């Protein structure tokens, strides 16, 4: 899948090449523009990469920091969805 961000086509997210290679951080602006499906898919892939790195010994800190940004965005979206559902329920009950 390709993303269109600010009128630019962006390649799929890639969290570095091989273990120990230079890590490419993804900006929070990019993360917030992702669809829910893509956000969850990329978070799952990142989690798998962290697990692989931990089992092979390289430092996974950069990946873990990036995972925090994904998890925070997921939390924000869940909270927003809950608040919106409550708002709709109140409006329909009024």
GUZAGU-275440 format. One record per atom (N, C-alpha, C, CB): residue number from 1; residue in three letters; atom name; x, y, z. Coordinates in Angstrom, 1 decimal, m for minus. Each point is the difference from the previous one (the first is absolute). Glycine has a CB too. Example, Ala and Ser with C-alpha at 12.3 -4.5 7.8 and 13.67 -1.06 7.14 Angstrom:
SITE     k     r    a       px       py       pz
SITE     1   ala    N     13.2     m5.7      7.8
SITE     1   ala   CA     m0.9      1.2      0.0
SITE     1   ala    C      0.9      1.2      0.0
SITE     1   ala   CB     m1.9     m1.2      1.2
SITE     2   ser    N      1.5      2.3     m1.9
SITE     2   ser   CA      0.9      1.1      0.0
SITE     2   ser    C     m0.8      1.1      0.8
SITE     2   ser   CB      1.2     m0.6     m2.2
This chain:
SITE     k     r    a       px       py       pz
SITE     1   unk    N      0.8     m1.2      0.0
SITE     1   unk   CA     m0.8      1.2      0.0
SITE     1   unk    C      0.9      1.2      0.0
SITE     1   unk   CB     m1.9     m1.2      1.2
SITE     2   unk    N      1.5      2.3     m1.9
SITE     2   unk   CA      0.7      1.2     m0.1
SITE     2   unk    C     m0.9      1.1      0.8
SITE     2   unk   CB      1.2     m0.6     m2.2
SITE     3   unk    N     m0.6      1.5      2.8
SITE     3   unk   CA     m0.7      1.1      0.7
SITE     3   unk    C      0.2      1.3     m0.8
SITE     3   unk   CB      0.3     m1.2      2.2
SITE     4   unk    N     m1.3      2.0     m2.1
SITE     4   unk   CA      0.0      1.4     m0.6
SITE     4   unk    C      0.0      1.0      1.2
SITE     4   unk   CB     m1.1     m0.8     m2.2
SITE     5   unk    N      2.2      1.4      2.5
SITE     5   unk   CA      0.1      0.9      1.1
SITE     5   unk    C      0.4      1.4     m0.5
SITE     5   unk   CB      0.6     m1.9      1.6
SITE     6   unk    N     m1.4      2.9     m1.4
SITE     6   unk   CA      0.3      1.3     m0.4
SITE     6   unk    C      0.4      0.1     m1.5
SITE     6   unk   CB      0.8      0.5      2.3
SITE     7   unk    N     m1.7     m1.2     m3.1
SITE     7   unk   CA      0.2      0.0     m1.4
SITE     7   unk    C      1.3     m0.7     m0.5
SITE     7   unk   CB     m1.3      2.1     m0.1
SITE     8   unk    N      1.9     m2.9      1.0
SITE     8   unk   CA      1.2     m0.8     m0.4
SITE     8   unk    C     m0.3     m1.5      0.2
SITE     8   unk   CB      1.5      1.9      0.6
SITE     9   unk    N     m1.1     m2.7     m1.6
SITE     9   unk   CA     m0.2     m1.4      0.1
SITE     9   unk    C      1.2     m0.6      0.9
SITE     9   unk   CB     m1.3     m0.1     m2.3
SITE    10   unk    N      0.9     m0.6      3.3
SITE    10   unk   CA      1.0     m0.5      0.9
SITE    10   unk    C      0.0     m1.6      0.0
SITE    10   unk   CB     m0.2      2.1      1.4
SITE    11   unk    N      1.4     m2.6     m1.4
SITE    11   unk   CA      0.1     m1.5     m0.1
SITE    11   unk    C     m0.4     m0.6      1.4
SITE    11   unk   CB      1.9      0.2     m1.6
SITE    12   unk    N     m2.2     m1.5      1.6
SITE    12   unk   CA     m0.5     m0.6      1.2
SITE    12   unk    C      1.1      0.1      1.1
SITE    12   unk   CB     m1.4     m1.6     m1.3
SITE    13   unk    N      1.0      1.6      2.5
SITE    13   unk   CA      0.9      0.2      1.1
SITE    13   unk    C      0.9     m1.2      0.1
SITE    13   unk   CB     m1.7      1.3      1.3
SITE    14   unk    N      3.0     m1.0     m1.1
SITE    14   unk   CA      1.0     m1.0      0.2
SITE    14   unk    C      0.9      0.3      1.2
SITE    14   unk   CB      0.0     m0.4     m2.5
SITE    15   unk    N      0.0     m0.5      3.4
SITE    15   unk   CA      0.7      0.3      1.3
SITE    15   unk    C      1.5     m0.5     m0.1
SITE    15   unk   CB     m2.2     m0.2      1.3
SITE    16   unk    N      2.9      0.7     m2.2
SITE    16   unk   CA      1.4     m0.4     m0.1
SITE    16   unk    C      0.2     m1.2     m0.8
SITE    16   unk   CB      0.4      1.0      2.2
SITE    17   unk    N      0.8     m1.3     m2.6
SITE    17   unk   CA      0.2     m1.2     m0.9
SITE    17   unk    C      0.2     m1.2      0.8
SITE    17   unk   CB      1.0      1.5     m1.7
SITE    18   unk    N      0.2     m1.7      2.2
SITE    18   unk   CA      0.3     m1.2      0.8
SITE    18   unk    C      0.2      0.5      1.5
SITE    18   unk   CB      1.1     m1.2     m2.0
SITE    19   unk    N     m1.1      0.2      2.8
SITE    19   unk   CA      0.2      0.3      1.4
SITE    19   unk    C      1.3      0.7      0.2
SITE    19   unk   CB     m1.4     m2.0      0.7
SITE    20   unk    N      1.3      3.1      0.0
SITE    20   unk   CA      1.2      0.8      0.3
SITE    20   unk    C      0.3      1.1     m1.1
SITE    20   unk   CB      0.9     m2.0      1.1
SITE    21   unk    N     m1.8      2.0     m2.1
SITE    21   unk   CA      0.2      1.1     m1.0
SITE    21   unk    C     m0.6      1.3      0.5
SITE    21   unk   CB     m0.1     m1.7     m1.8
SITE    22   unk    N      0.4      2.8      1.2
SITE    22   unk   CA     m0.5      1.3      0.4
SITE    22   unk    C     m1.5      0.0      0.0
SITE    22   unk   CB      2.1      1.1     m0.9
SITE    23   unk    N     m2.7     m0.6      2.0
SITE    23   unk   CA     m1.4      0.1      0.1
SITE    23   unk    C     m0.5      1.2     m0.6
SITE    23   unk   CB      0.1     m1.3      2.1
SITE    24   unk    N     m1.2      1.2     m2.8
SITE    24   unk   CA     m0.7      1.2     m0.6
SITE    24   unk    C     m1.3      0.3      0.8
SITE    24   unk   CB      1.0     m0.5     m2.3
SITE    25   unk    N     m0.9      1.6      3.0
SITE    25   unk   CA     m1.2      0.4      0.8
SITE    25   unk    C     m1.1      0.5     m0.9
SITE    25   unk   CB      1.4      0.6      1.9
SITE    26   unk    N     m2.6     m0.9     m1.5
SITE    26   unk   CA     m1.2      0.4     m0.7
SITE    26   unk    C     m0.6      1.2      0.7
SITE    26   unk   CB     m0.5     m2.3     m0.9
SITE    27   unk    N      0.2      3.4      0.3
SITE    27   unk   CA     m0.5      1.2      0.7
SITE    27   unk    C     m1.4     m0.2      0.5
SITE    27   unk   CB      1.5      1.4     m1.5
SITE    28   unk    N     m1.8     m0.7      2.6
SITE    28   unk   CA     m1.3     m0.1      0.6
SITE    28   unk    C     m1.0      0.5     m1.0
SITE    28   unk   CB      0.9      0.3      2.3
SITE    29   unk    N     m0.6      0.7     m3.1
SITE    29   unk   CA     m0.9      0.5     m1.0
SITE    29   unk    C     m0.4     m1.1     m1.0
SITE    29   unk   CB      1.0      2.2      0.2
SITE    30   unk    N     m0.1     m3.1     m0.6
SITE    30   unk   CA     m0.3     m1.1     m0.9
SITE    30   unk    C     m0.8     m1.0      0.8
SITE    30   unk   CB      2.2      0.4     m1.2
SITE    31   unk    N     m1.9     m0.7      2.4
SITE    31   unk   CA     m0.8     m1.0      0.8
SITE    31   unk    C     m1.5      0.5      0.1
SITE    31   unk   CB      2.1     m0.7      1.3
SITE    32   unk    N     m2.3      2.0     m1.0
SITE    32   unk   CA     m1.3      0.4      0.2
SITE    32   unk    C     m0.8      0.0     m1.3
SITE    32   unk   CB      0.8      1.4      1.9
SITE    33   unk    N     m0.2     m1.4     m3.0
SITE    33   unk   CA     m0.7      0.0     m1.3
SITE    33   unk    C     m0.3     m1.4     m0.5
SITE    33   unk   CB      1.1      2.1     m0.6
SITE    34   unk    N     m0.6     m3.1      1.3
SITE    34   unk   CA     m0.2     m1.4     m0.5
SITE    34   unk    C     m1.5     m0.5      0.4
SITE    34   unk   CB      2.5     m0.5      0.3
SITE    35   unk    N     m3.0     m0.4     m1.2
SITE    35   unk   CA     m1.3     m0.6      0.3
SITE    35   unk    C      0.1     m0.8      1.3
SITE    35   unk   CB     m0.6      0.0     m2.5
SITE    36   unk    N     m0.5     m0.4      3.1
SITE    36   unk   CA      0.0     m0.8      1.2
SITE    36   unk    C      0.6     m1.4     m0.4
SITE    36   unk   CB     m2.0      1.2      0.9
SITE    37   unk    N      1.6     m1.8     m2.0
SITE    37   unk   CA      0.6     m1.3     m0.4
SITE    37   unk    C      1.5      0.1     m0.2
SITE    37   unk   CB     m2.2     m0.5     m1.1
SITE    38   unk    N      2.7      1.5      0.4
SITE    38   unk   CA      1.4      0.1     m0.2
SITE    38   unk    C      0.7      0.3      1.3
SITE    38   unk   CB     m0.4      0.8     m2.3
SITE    39   unk    N     m0.1     m0.1      3.2
SITE    39   unk   CA      0.6      0.3      1.3
SITE    39   unk    C      0.2     m1.3      0.8
SITE    39   unk   CB     m1.0      2.4     m0.1
SITE    40   unk    N     m0.1     m3.1      0.1
SITE    40   unk   CA      0.1     m1.3      0.8
SITE    40   unk    C      0.9     m1.0     m0.7
SITE    40   unk   CB     m2.3      0.4      0.8
SITE    41   unk    N      2.3     m0.5     m2.1
SITE    41   unk   CA      0.9     m0.9     m0.7
SITE    41   unk    C      1.4      0.4      0.2
SITE    41   unk   CB     m1.8     m0.3     m1.7
SITE    42   unk    N      2.2      1.6      1.6
SITE    42   unk   CA      1.4      0.4      0.2
SITE    42   unk    C      0.4     m0.2      1.4
SITE    42   unk   CB     m0.3      1.6     m1.8
SITE    43   unk    N     m0.6     m1.4      2.8
SITE    43   unk   CA      0.3     m0.2      1.4
SITE    43   unk    C      0.3     m1.4      0.3
SITE    43   unk   CB     m1.4      1.9      0.6
SITE    44   unk    N      0.6     m2.8     m1.3
SITE    44   unk   CA      0.3     m1.5      0.2
SITE    44   unk    C      1.3     m0.4     m0.6
SITE    44   unk   CB     m2.4     m0.4     m0.1
SITE    45   unk    N      2.7      1.0     m1.1
SITE    45   unk   CA      1.3     m0.3     m0.6
SITE    45   unk    C      1.2      0.5      0.9
SITE    45   unk   CB     m1.1      0.1     m2.3
SITE    46   unk    N      0.9      1.1      2.8
SITE    46   unk   CA      1.1      0.5      0.8
SITE    46   unk    C      0.1     m0.8      1.3
SITE    46   unk   CB     m0.5      2.3     m0.9
SITE    47   unk    N     m0.6     m2.7      1.5
SITE    47   unk   CA      0.1     m0.9      1.2
SITE    47   unk    C      0.7     m1.3     m0.3
SITE    47   unk   CB     m2.1      1.0      0.8
SITE    48   unk    N      1.9     m1.6     m2.0
SITE    48   unk   CA      0.7     m1.2     m0.4
SITE    48   unk    C      1.5      0.3     m0.2
SITE    48   unk   CB     m2.1     m0.9     m1.1
SITE    49   unk    N      2.4      2.0      0.6
SITE    49   unk   CA      1.4      0.4     m0.2
SITE    49   unk    C      0.7      0.1      1.3
SITE    49   unk   CB     m0.6      1.2     m2.2
SITE    50   unk    N     m0.1     m0.6      3.2
SITE    50   unk   CA      0.6      0.2      1.3
SITE    50   unk    C      0.3     m1.4      0.6
SITE    50   unk   CB     m1.2      2.3      0.3
SITE    51   unk    N      0.2     m3.2     m0.4
SITE    51   unk   CA      0.2     m1.3      0.6
SITE    51   unk    C      1.1     m0.7     m0.6
SITE    51   unk   CB     m2.4     m0.1      0.4
SITE    52   unk    N      2.6      0.2     m1.8
SITE    52   unk   CA      1.1     m0.7     m0.6
SITE    52   unk    C      1.3      0.6      0.4
SITE    52   unk   CB     m1.4     m0.4     m2.0
SITE    53   unk    N      1.5      1.7      2.2
SITE    53   unk   CA      1.2      0.7      0.4
SITE    53   unk    C      0.4     m0.4      1.4
SITE    53   unk   CB     m0.5      1.9     m1.5
SITE    54   unk    N     m0.5     m2.0      2.4
SITE    54   unk   CA      0.3     m0.4      1.4
SITE    54   unk    C      0.5     m1.4      0.0
SITE    54   unk   CB     m1.8      1.5      0.8
SITE    55   unk    N      1.3     m2.4     m1.6
SITE    55   unk   CA      0.4     m1.4      0.0
SITE    55   unk    C      1.4     m0.2     m0.5
SITE    55   unk   CB     m2.3     m0.7     m0.2
SITE    56   unk    N      2.8      1.7     m0.7
SITE    56   unk   CA      1.3     m0.1     m0.6
SITE    56   unk    C      1.0      0.9      0.6
SITE    56   unk   CB     m1.1     m0.6     m2.1
SITE    57   unk    N      0.7      1.4      3.1
SITE    57   unk   CA      0.9      0.8      0.8
SITE    57   unk    C      0.3      1.5     m0.4
SITE    57   unk   CB      1.0     m2.1      0.3
SITE    58   unk    N     m1.3      2.5     m1.6
SITE    58   unk   CA      0.3      1.4     m0.3
SITE    58   unk    C     m0.9      0.9      0.8
SITE    58   unk   CB      0.7     m0.6     m2.3
SITE    59   unk    N     m0.3      1.9      2.4
SITE    59   unk   CA     m0.7      1.0      0.8
SITE    59   unk    C     m1.3      0.3     m0.8
SITE    59   unk   CB      2.2      0.9      1.0
SITE    60   unk    N     m3.3     m1.0     m0.4
SITE    60   unk   CA     m1.3      0.2     m0.6
SITE    60   unk    C     m0.6      1.4      0.5
SITE    60   unk   CB     m0.4     m2.5     m0.2
SITE    61   unk    N      1.2      3.3      0.9
SITE    61   unk   CA     m0.6      1.2      0.6
SITE    61   unk    C     m0.6      0.9     m1.0
SITE    61   unk   CB      1.8     m0.1      1.7
SITE    62   unk    N     m1.2      0.4     m2.9
SITE    62   unk   CA     m0.6      0.9     m1.0
SITE    62   unk    C     m1.4     m0.6     m0.4
SITE    62   unk   CB      2.3      0.7     m0.8
SITE    63   unk    N     m2.4     m2.0      0.6
SITE    63   unk   CA     m1.2     m0.6     m0.4
SITE    63   unk    C     m1.1      0.2      1.1
SITE    63   unk   CB      1.3     m1.7     m1.5
SITE    64   unk    N     m0.8      1.5      2.7
SITE    64   unk   CA     m1.0      0.1      1.1
SITE    64   unk    C     m0.5      1.5      0.2
SITE    64   unk   CB      1.2     m1.9      1.1
SITE    65   unk    N     m0.3      2.8     m1.4
SITE    65   unk   CA     m0.5      1.4      0.1
SITE    65   unk    C     m1.0      0.3     m1.1
SITE    65   unk   CB      2.3      0.7      0.9
SITE    66   unk    N     m2.0     m1.2     m2.1
SITE    66   unk   CA     m1.0      0.1     m1.1
SITE    66   unk    C     m1.3     m0.6      0.3
SITE    66   unk   CB      1.9      0.1     m1.6
SITE    67   unk    N     m1.8     m1.3      2.3
SITE    67   unk   CA     m1.2     m0.7      0.3
SITE    67   unk    C     m0.9      0.8      1.0
SITE    67   unk   CB      1.2     m2.2     m0.3
SITE    68   unk    N     m0.5      3.0      1.2
SITE    68   unk   CA     m0.8      0.9      0.9
SITE    68   unk    C     m0.8      1.0     m0.8
SITE    68   unk   CB      1.8     m0.3      1.7
SITE    69   unk    N     m1.3      0.8     m2.8
SITE    69   unk   CA     m0.8      1.0     m0.8
SITE    69   unk    C     m1.2     m0.7     m0.6
SITE    69   unk   CB      2.1      1.3     m0.5
SITE    70   unk    N     m1.9     m2.6      0.0
SITE    70   unk   CA     m1.1     m0.7     m0.6
SITE    70   unk    C     m1.1     m0.3      1.1
SITE    70   unk   CB      1.6     m1.0     m1.7
SITE    71   unk    N     m1.1      0.5      2.9
SITE    71   unk   CA     m0.9     m0.3      1.0
SITE    71   unk    C     m0.8      1.2      0.5
SITE    71   unk   CB      1.5     m1.8      0.7
SITE    72   unk    N     m0.8      3.0     m0.6
SITE    72   unk   CA     m0.7      1.2      0.4
SITE    72   unk    C     m1.1      0.4     m1.0
SITE    72   unk   CB      2.1      0.7      1.2
SITE    73   unk    N     m1.8     m0.8     m2.5
SITE    73   unk   CA     m1.0      0.3     m1.0
SITE    73   unk    C     m1.2     m0.9      0.1
SITE    73   unk   CB      1.9      0.9     m1.5
SITE    74   unk    N     m1.6     m2.2      1.7
SITE    74   unk   CA     m1.1     m1.0      0.1
SITE    74   unk    C     m0.9      0.4      1.2
SITE    74   unk   CB      1.5     m1.8     m1.0
SITE    75   unk    N     m0.8      2.2      2.2
SITE    75   unk   CA     m0.8      0.4      1.2
SITE    75   unk    C     m0.9      1.2     m0.3
SITE    75   unk   CB      1.8     m1.0      1.4
SITE    76   unk    N     m1.2      2.0     m2.1
SITE    76   unk   CA     m0.7      1.2     m0.3
SITE    76   unk    C     m1.2     m0.3     m0.9
SITE    76   unk   CB      2.1      1.3      0.2
SITE    77   unk    N     m2.0     m2.2     m1.2
SITE    77   unk   CA     m1.1     m0.3     m0.8
SITE    77   unk    C     m1.1     m0.8      0.7
SITE    77   unk   CB      1.6      0.0     m1.9
SITE    78   unk    N     m1.2     m0.9      2.8
SITE    78   unk   CA     m1.0     m0.7      0.7
SITE    78   unk    C     m0.8      0.9      0.9
SITE    78   unk   CB      1.5     m2.0      0.0
SITE    79   unk    N     m0.8      2.9      0.7
SITE    79   unk   CA     m0.7      1.0      0.9
SITE    79   unk    C     m0.9      0.9     m0.8
SITE    79   unk   CB      2.0     m0.1      1.6
SITE    80   unk    N     m1.5      0.5     m2.8
SITE    80   unk   CA     m0.9      0.9     m0.8
SITE    80   unk    C     m1.2     m0.7     m0.5
SITE    80   unk   CB      2.0      1.2     m0.7
SITE    81   unk    N     m1.8     m2.5      0.4
SITE    81   unk   CA     m1.2     m0.8     m0.5
SITE    81   unk    C     m1.0     m0.2      1.2
SITE    81   unk   CB      1.5     m1.2     m1.7
SITE    82   unk    N     m1.0      0.9      2.9
SITE    82   unk   CA     m0.9     m0.2      1.1
SITE    82   unk    C     m0.7      1.3      0.3
SITE    82   unk   CB      1.6     m1.7      1.0
SITE    83   unk    N     m1.0      2.8     m1.0
SITE    83   unk   CA     m0.6      1.3      0.3
SITE    83   unk    C     m1.1      0.3     m1.1
SITE    83   unk   CB      2.1      0.9      1.2
SITE    84   unk    N     m1.7     m1.2     m2.4
SITE    84   unk   CA     m1.0      0.3     m1.1
SITE    84   unk    C     m1.2     m0.9      0.2
SITE    84   unk   CB      1.9      0.6     m1.6
SITE    85   unk    N     m1.7     m1.9      1.9
SITE    85   unk   CA     m1.2     m0.9      0.2
SITE    85   unk    C     m0.8      0.5      1.1
SITE    85   unk   CB      1.4     m1.9     m0.8
SITE    86   unk    N     m0.8      2.3      1.9
SITE    86   unk   CA     m0.8      0.5      1.1
SITE    86   unk    C     m0.8      1.3     m0.4
SITE    86   unk   CB      1.7     m0.9      1.6
SITE    87   unk    N     m1.1      1.7     m2.3
SITE    87   unk   CA     m0.7      1.2     m0.5
SITE    87   unk    C     m1.2     m0.3     m0.9
SITE    87   unk   CB      2.2      1.2      0.1
SITE    88   unk    N     m2.0     m2.2     m1.0
SITE    88   unk   CA     m1.1     m0.4     m0.9
SITE    88   unk    C     m1.1     m0.6      0.9
SITE    88   unk   CB      1.6     m0.4     m1.9
SITE    89   unk    N     m1.3     m0.4      2.8
SITE    89   unk   CA     m1.0     m0.6      0.9
SITE    89   unk    C     m0.8      1.0      0.8
SITE    89   unk   CB      1.5     m2.0      0.2
SITE    90   unk    N     m0.8      3.0      0.3
SITE    90   unk   CA     m0.7      1.1      0.7
SITE    90   unk    C     m0.9      0.8     m0.9
SITE    90   unk   CB      1.9      0.2      1.5
SITE    91   unk    N     m1.5      0.0     m2.7
SITE    91   unk   CA     m0.8      0.8     m1.0
SITE    91   unk    C     m1.3     m0.8     m0.4
SITE    91   unk   CB      2.1      1.2     m0.8
SITE    92   unk    N     m1.9     m2.5      0.6
SITE    92   unk   CA     m1.1     m0.8     m0.4
SITE    92   unk    C     m1.0     m0.2      1.2
SITE    92   unk   CB      1.4     m1.2     m1.7
SITE    93   unk    N     m0.9      1.2      2.9
SITE    93   unk   CA     m0.9     m0.1      1.2
SITE    93   unk    C     m0.7      1.3      0.4
SITE    93   unk   CB      1.5     m1.8      0.7
SITE    94   unk    N     m1.0      2.9     m1.3
SITE    94   unk   CA     m0.6      1.3      0.4
SITE    94   unk    C     m1.2      0.3     m0.7
SITE    94   unk   CB      2.2      0.8      0.6
